[in-house]
């Protein structure tokens, strides 16, 4: 999946999980500072990323390694090169 | 005159809020009842083509915006959202919670918890494993409503949830009153809620033979005590009251809707889904509420029946009422003819209706009663609201599992001070 497609899907996913408008979910948007994500949101983000992209990512992965939306995209793209862990379809 | 309970605080209702298919305020609900306008309509909560049940009491256009932030709402099942909105209205109606956080309590009743969230996750299963979101468990838990109410309103005292199927809401109000009586809390938000309109739950209740279906006009489907009844109509809904001591309400000049003078609860200890055929449990439960209130059956002016519209309930309840009060001796109303059966919410919805009967001196009519089942020796109010003398009103709830509750409400009687 290309980066643009990953970002497009992440925009929808983050807006739904974080209860924010899609237009706020730009690549440079900071998850905590701009989108007001809390620890429960990170747990939900991890589960949603796994569902949509088929990549296992827990709350700690997202919290420790992703500051911005673009960072999640990087994790997804990196996960894709190592292969999906979970066989689920969005 | 009522015998005073030595040492225990007298408990009054100072706030009420509802979310029902028949109205989203107590006033709107009362208007629907007074005009016998059933909320039952064609089932629309999900694609019902080919579905064996064709009717439900659905709350259309419900939106928790203005009560919950988008994030709070996204983290709450519809059942907890309904609970929160009804509780918020009750608290506003009471003029806020007049006690410090540690002296505030909340008691909720729910049969199903977050059933929509649960079913959504399970129906999307892959290889036998559901696909839950991370917040699945705290959204499905039956205490989710109590948790949400306690967090937003700073309720630092007891927050409890009980689950007694169709009696949950009545038990929540009764046990909430017990907290005030026992001095465990000064103000209690108490009520019940459920959002049970899911395909699996409705099919299950249909297979059990409990649901009405197949009427040409869906609005005619809920017919408690009528010879043509076929079962109950499933509803979603919530109702909450604010309870406090009479002393507290008087001291702050609060409006009092009704006094909760008695609380009876017991068990049939008989059958998983059927009431005792002679209504033995129901009779003992009403008697317990009267004994707790210190009043006699002769003083009771009205009974808001459990009145589901299933033959098993209606016959057993009618026998119990006729035995306790005498055949046709007390005016009876079955509000579920208008509201449908909101399961864990029902007892609390009917407690609010009973409180409005106390406050207005009126028994609302039972809708859809065209031919009283001759086996029900009852004076069922029909047509128009009936004037009542001032006096105790009972509200019954009898559940699957044989869990019974009866609340006794009355106008505040100064002479008993």
Interface residues (C-beta under 8 A of the other chain):
Chain A: X18 X19 X36 X40 X43 X44 X46 X47 X48 X51 X59 X88
Chain B: X69 X70 X71 X73 X74 X75 X126 X131 X132 X133 X134 X135
